Amino acid sequence: MKKNSKDSGDQGGKWLATFNDMVTLLLTFFVLILSMSKLDVAKVNEAVYAINDALGMLNLGETVDTRIFEPFIIPMGNRRLRFEEEKRELAEHINKIGNMDAKVIEEGAAITLKEKLFFKTGMAEIEGKNYSSLKNLCSILRKTDCQIRVEGHTDDVPIENKRFPSNWELSVARAVNVVKYFISEGNISPERLSAAGYGDSRPILPNVSDRNRELNRRVEIILTLREN
């Protein structure tokens, strides 16, 4: 019984040597990974050369050409600058059309269609004389993949006709008619379009003068670009 107990103790301790070897190998492996994490070209070449030499893959005096991975992701700062440039170029192209004003905003560009150029007072139909301007705008929009939101705005003077009970209905109708034109005449996908009417709730200037009210009566087209 004593002999068996002694033999059992010897056999039970033998696994420690193998375990220690395994831990040492793992530690060496992790140190090697850590040393290569900075992509030191010289160290990588030395490691590749040593491995190939150990495996007998090198002839006498032969060298190894090692390709190091080079990141292809555009730095965030450069992508932001490119996005700002795209917005600026888009606004400039639209301003060349005439009869509309475009400016750069955070999400892309905003286009203003003044009431006196595109609509009769109290009416929602687009004036035919400006179809050519909208047609040129559509040709630009078709070349982009931006989302297009059309917003109608009015002044604070209550509307007085049977067709539109309030400025809310008028602003919505004008926005919807612009969207309809984009779809039917501009061949712009409906999935890219949306319409909204805000009445006199979002003036760009206080409604305290005829000039300010004239500027507040407008349709805005918000172009939301994708920042790639």
N, C-alpha and C positions, 0 to 999 in steps of 0.2 A: 504493500500500500504506500509506503514511504517512497519507494522507487518510482511508482506511477505518478505520485504527486509531484516529484521533482522533474520528471520528464514533461509533464503537462505545463509546468511553469516555464520551462525553456521554450517549448513550442509556442506558448502564448505570447512571448515577448518578441518573437522573430518578425512580426508584422511591423514593428516600429521602424526597422531599418528601411523597409520599402516605403512606408509612409513619409519618413524624413526625406528620402530621395525624391518622392513626388512633390512635396512641398518646396524643395529646393528648385526643382525644375519649373514649377509654376511661378515662383518668385523671379527666376531668371527670365522667364517668358514675359512677365509683366514689366520688368525693367527694360527689356528690349522694346516692347510696345511703347513705353513711355519715352524712351530715347528717340524713337522714330516719329513721335507724334508731331514734332515741329517740322517735319519734312526737310531735315538737313540732307541736302543732295549728296554731300560727300559721305556721310554715314550710311545712307541708303545704298550707295554704290559699293561701299566696302562690304556691307552685309550681303548683298546679292552676289558679289564676287566670291566671298568666302563660302556661301552656300553652294554655288555652282562648282567651285573648286573641290569642295568636299564630296560632291556627287559625281566628280569626274567628268563634268560637262565642258571643261575648258582645256584647250590645247596650250602648249607652252608659249608664254608671252602674249596670249590672247586677252583682249579687254572686253568689258561688258558695257553695252549702251543701254542705260536704264531710263525709261520715261517716267517722269514724276507727274502725278495728277495736278493739273492747274485749274483752279476754280474758274467757272465760266459765268457765274452769277454777277450781274451788273450791281455795283455798290448802290445802296439805298439813296445816297445823295445824288448820284448821277441819274437814277431813275426819276427822282423828284424833279430835277432840273429839266429832264426831257418831257415830263408831264406838263410842267408849266409852259414850256415852249410850244407844245401841241395846242394848249388852250389859247395861247396868244395868237398862233397862226390861224386857228379856226375863227377867232373873233375878227381878225384882220380881213380874211377872205369874205366873211359875211358883210362887213362894213363897206366893201367895194361894190356890193349890189346896189346900194342906195335905197332910200325910203324906209330904212330900218336901222336901228342902232344896236350894236353888239358890244358887250363888255365881258371881261374875264371875271369869273367868280370862283369860289373854292372848288365846287364840283365840276366846273367846266366853263360854260359860257351862257350868258343871258341875252336874249334878243328882245327888243321892245318894238312893237307895232303900235304907232300912235292912232288914236281913234280917227282923227281928222283925215288921215291918209287912207285908211282901210275900211271905215264904216261910216254910215250916216248916223246922225244923232238919234238915239233911241232905237236903232235898228241893229240886227245881228248878221245880216248878209254881207259878205265881203264885196267891196267895190271892184267891178271888173277891170278897172284901169290899173289895178295893182296885181293882177294875176301873174304878170311877167316877173315881178319881183319875187313872189312866192315860188314861182317855177324855178327861178335861179337858186333860191334858197334850198329847194328840194334836191336840186342836182348836187349841192354840197353835202346835204345831210345823208344822201344815199351812199356817199363815199366813206361815211363813218359808221361806227357801231354803237353810237351813244344812245341813251334813252332820252326821249323827248316828252317834256311835260308842258302843256299849254295852259296858261292861266289867264282868266278874264278879270279885269278890274274896272271899276267905275268911280265917279266922284260921289259926293254926298247929297246931290240934288235928287229928290224922289222922281222916279220915272212916271210919265203921264200918258200911257196908252193902254189899249185893251189887250195887246198881245203879251206884254210883260208886266205882271203885277208889281214887281219890285226890281231893284238893281241886281239882286242876286240872280234872278232868272235871266236877265240880259247878259250878265257877265258869263254865266254858264253857256248860254246859247252861242256867244261869240267864240268862246274857246272850242266848243264842239264843232262849229263850222270850219275853223282852221284845221282841226284834226281831220275832218271829213275831206277837206281839200288835199291834205298831205296823203291820204290813203287813195282817193280816187284819181287825182291828177298828178300827184308826186310819186306814186308807186312806192310809198314807204310802208313797211310792214306794220300792221296794227299792233303787234306785240311790243313795238317800241314806243307806242304813243299812249298818252293819258291826258285827260282834260279836267279842269277844275275852275270854279267861279268863286270869287271872293267879294263881289260887290264893292262897297267902299271901305271894307275893313282893313285893307293894307295899302294906304296911300303912300306915295313916295315923298309927297310934300303936304303940309297942312292945307285943308280945304278952306282957305281964307281969302282966296282971290280967284278971278276967272282964269288967270294964267296957270295957277297951281292946279285948279280943277281940270284944265285941259290936259296937263301932263299926267294927272292921275287916271284919266280915261285912256286905257291902253290894254293891249294883250301882250303878255310876256311868254316867251318860249324858252324854257330852261333845258339846256343840253347837259346831260350828265355823262362825262367821259369815264372810261375805265383806265385806272392807273396801272399799267402793265409793268 
